[in-house]
């Protein structure tokens, strides 16, 4: 019965996925999605998700795969911007726990939020069990973001980045349009902090409706290099958010995000939806 249920789910995936995306946009915005003539940022974001869901586009699959994207980063900006990769594989039972450093991070390549931070002794059996559960999941089904549908699950064991903050490292998220950073969003690990600035680090009157403004964050000394790295990785893409860490002056790639928060947010003030929508000249996808 489970196999039949899975087959039915996949057969109805395209129709059901578009219905869910359109309903979600209506719930957030209070109006129907205009796929032909989208205006605001949110509408363009949902248009992207709908069209990728329709066409089964794999255009961004390798770039959201946290393992495969490493090759792209190394080729475009150099492997010095990558975390140290201690181990990777598909069987968590083969993780060489005894050979790893005292501090490291275990995560999957195919989803968001599936991270285990290790700093000292751990229950290895419990970690293996958790990872096995995560590997069975297809992240597409969470919010119908099709770029995740064909990512083959894998485990990554990476160095633990520490910028000295209790809730760090800070995550610098550069919203890039046609390869140009337009807005920089700064967040911490638990998302207790959310701060928006322009590319020159001038504070912006911009927030997410469900969050609220955070205290100011000091401008990184190597901000220009961060912008250059993000612009290079975003080149040729109409919109992508490039996430970077900055650990004591060392810039480290985090990930590339094509549908932030699966579109489930509102800007405050709402005028930012039109401002960022105008910055997004959409391609045919």
C-alpha positions in Angstrom: 0.0 0.0 0.0 2.9 2.4 0.8 4.4 1.8 -2.6 1.1 2.5 -4.3 0.7 5.6 -2.3 4.2 6.8 -3.3 3.5 6.1 -6.9 0.2 8.0 -6.8 1.9 10.9 -5.1 4.6 11.1 -7.8 2.0 10.8 -10.6 0.1 13.8 -9.2 3.2 15.7 -8.2 3.1 18.4 -10.9 -0.6 19.2 -10.5 -0.6 19.0 -6.7 2.6 21.0 -6.5 1.3 23.9 -8.5 -2.0 23.9 -6.6 -0.1 24.1 -3.3 2.2 26.9 -4.5 -0.7 28.9 -5.9 -2.7 28.5 -2.7 0.4 29.4 -0.6 0.9 32.6 -2.6 -2.8 33.5 -2.2 -2.7 32.9 1.5 0.4 35.2 1.9 -0.5 38.0 -0.5 -4.3 37.9 -0.6 -4.5 37.6 -4.4 -4.0 35.1 -7.2 -0.6 34.5 -8.7 -0.1 36.1 -12.1 2.4 33.8 -13.8 2.4 35.7 -17.1 3.0 39.2 -15.7 4.5 39.0 -12.2 5.4 42.3 -10.6 6.6 42.1 -7.0 9.5 40.0 -5.7 7.3 37.5 -4.0 5.2 37.0 -7.1 8.3 36.5 -9.2 9.6 34.0 -6.6 6.4 31.9 -6.7 6.4 32.2 -10.5 9.9 30.6 -10.5 8.7 27.8 -8.3 5.6 27.2 -10.4 7.5 27.1 -13.7 10.2 24.9 -12.3 7.6 22.5 -10.9 5.9 22.4 -14.3 9.0 21.8 -16.4 10.8 19.5 -13.9 13.8 21.8 -14.3 17.1 20.6 -12.9 18.9 23.8 -13.8 19.7 24.6 -10.1 19.9 21.1 -8.8 23.7 20.9 -8.7 23.9 24.3 -7.1 21.6 23.5 -4.2 23.3 20.2 -3.6 25.8 21.0 -0.8 28.3 18.4 -2.1 28.1 19.1 -5.9 28.1 22.9 -5.5 31.7 22.6 -4.0 32.9 21.9 -7.6 31.2 25.0 -8.9 32.7 27.2 -6.1 36.2 25.8 -6.6 36.0 26.4 -10.4 34.5 29.9 -10.2 36.3 31.5 -7.2 38.7 28.9 -5.9 38.7 26.2 -3.3 40.1 28.5 -0.6 36.5 29.6 -0.1 35.3 26.1 0.8 35.1 24.5 4.2 37.4 21.6 4.9 35.6 18.4 4.1 36.6 15.6 6.5 34.4 12.9 5.1 31.4 12.3 2.8 29.3 9.3 1.9 25.9 7.7 1.8 26.1 5.3 4.7 26.2 7.0 8.1 27.5 3.8 9.7 30.8 4.3 7.8 31.5 7.7 9.3 35.0 7.4 10.8 34.2 9.0 14.2 37.4 8.0 15.8 39.5 9.7 13.1 37.6 13.0 13.2 38.8 16.1 15.1 37.2 17.1 18.4 34.9 19.6 16.8 33.1 19.3 13.5 29.7 19.5 11.8 27.6 16.7 10.2 25.0 17.6 7.7 23.1 16.3 4.7 23.5 17.8 1.2 19.9 17.8 0.2 17.9 19.7 2.8 17.8 22.7 5.1 18.3 22.5 8.9 19.7 19.0 8.9 22.8 19.7 10.9 24.5 18.2 13.9 27.3 20.2 15.6 29.8 18.1 17.4 32.1 19.5 20.1 33.1 16.6 22.4 31.8 13.0 22.9 28.6 12.0 21.2 26.2 9.1 21.0 27.4 7.7 17.7 24.5 5.2 17.4 21.9 8.0 17.9 23.7 10.2 15.3 23.7 7.3 12.8 20.0 6.7 13.4 19.2 10.4 12.9 21.1 10.6 9.7 19.4 7.5 8.3 16.1 9.1 8.9 17.2 12.3 7.2 18.6 10.5 4.2 15.2 8.9 3.5 13.6 12.3 3.1 13.1 14.2 -0.2 13.1 17.9 0.7 11.0 18.8 -2.3 7.9 17.6 -0.5 8.3 20.1 2.3 7.5 23.2 0.2 7.5 22.0 -3.4 10.8 23.7 -4.3 11.6 21.6 -7.4 15.4 22.3 -7.4 15.7 19.8 -4.5 13.7 17.0 -6.1 16.6 15.2 -7.8 19.3 15.8 -5.2 20.8 12.4 -4.2 21.1 12.4 -0.4 24.6 12.3 1.0 26.3 13.0 4.3 29.0 15.6 4.7 31.3 16.0 7.7 32.9 19.4 7.6 35.1 21.6 9.8 33.2 23.6 12.5 33.3 27.3 11.7 33.7 29.5 14.8 33.7 33.3 14.7 33.7 33.6 18.4 30.0 34.4 18.8 27.9 32.3 21.1 25.3 31.9 18.3 27.7 32.2 15.4 29.0 32.1 12.9 27.2 35.0 11.3 25.6 34.2 7.9 26.0 36.9 5.3 23.3 36.4 2.7 23.9 38.5 -0.5 20.7 38.9 -2.6 22.1 39.1 -6.1 20.2 40.2 -9.2 21.9 39.5 -12.6 25.1 38.9 -10.8 25.0 42.1 -8.7 24.5 42.1 -4.9 21.6 44.5 -4.1 20.8 43.7 -0.5 22.8 41.9 2.3 21.0 40.1 5.0 22.9 39.1 8.2 21.6 36.2 10.4 22.9 34.0 13.2 22.7 30.3 13.6 19.4 30.3 15.6 18.0 33.2 13.5 17.7 35.3 16.7 19.3 38.1 14.6 18.2 39.5 11.3 19.8 42.7 9.9 19.6 44.2 6.4 22.1 46.6 4.8 22.8 47.8 1.2 26.1 46.7 -0.5 28.0 49.5 1.1 26.7 48.5 4.6 24.2 51.3 5.0 21.3 50.1 7.2 18.1 49.5 5.3 14.5 50.0 6.6 13.8 46.4 5.7 12.7 43.4 7.7 10.6 40.3 7.5 7.1 40.8 8.9 7.4 37.9 11.3 10.8 38.9 12.7 11.5 42.5 13.6 14.7 44.6 13.4 17.9 43.5 15.1 20.7 45.6 16.5 23.4 46.9 14.1 26.2 44.6 13.0 29.7 45.8 12.4 30.8 46.1 8.7 33.3 43.4 7.7 36.7 44.8 6.7 36.7 42.5 3.7 33.2 43.4 2.5 34.4 44.2 -1.0 35.9 40.7 -1.4 32.6 39.2 -0.1 30.7 41.2 -2.8 33.1 40.0 -5.5 32.8 36.3 -4.4 29.0 36.5 -4.4 28.9 38.4 -7.7 31.1 35.8 -9.4 29.0 32.8 -8.1 25.8 34.6 -9.1 26.9 35.5 -12.6 24.4 34.6 -15.3 21.5 34.0 -12.8 18.6 36.5 -12.7 18.2 36.0 -8.9 20.0 34.0 -6.3 20.9 34.5 -2.7 24.6 33.7 -2.1 25.3 32.8 1.6 28.8 33.4 3.0 30.5 33.2 6.3 33.2 35.5 7.5 35.3 33.9 10.2 38.0 36.2 11.5 38.5 37.6 8.0 38.3 34.3 6.2 35.4 34.2 3.7 33.7 30.8 3.5 31.0 29.7 1.1 27.7 28.5 2.7 25.1 27.8 0.0 23.2 29.2 -2.9 19.5 29.8 -2.3 17.0 30.3 -5.2 13.7 30.4 -3.3 14.4 32.0 0.1 12.1 30.6 2.8 10.1 29.0 0.0 8.5 32.4 -0.5 6.7 32.2 2.9 7.4 35.7 4.2 6.3 39.3 3.8 8.6 42.3 3.7 8.3 45.2 6.1 7.6 47.8 4.9 5.7 46.2 2.1 7.2 48.6 -0.5 10.3 46.4 -0.5 8.4 43.8 -2.5 8.0 46.2 -5.4 11.6 47.5 -5.0 13.2 44.1 -5.2 10.7 43.0 -7.8 11.8 45.8 -10.0 15.4 44.7 -9.5 14.6 41.2 -10.8 14.5 41.0 -14.6 13.2 37.4 -15.0 14.5 35.0 -17.6 12.1 32.6 -19.3 12.3 30.1 -16.4 
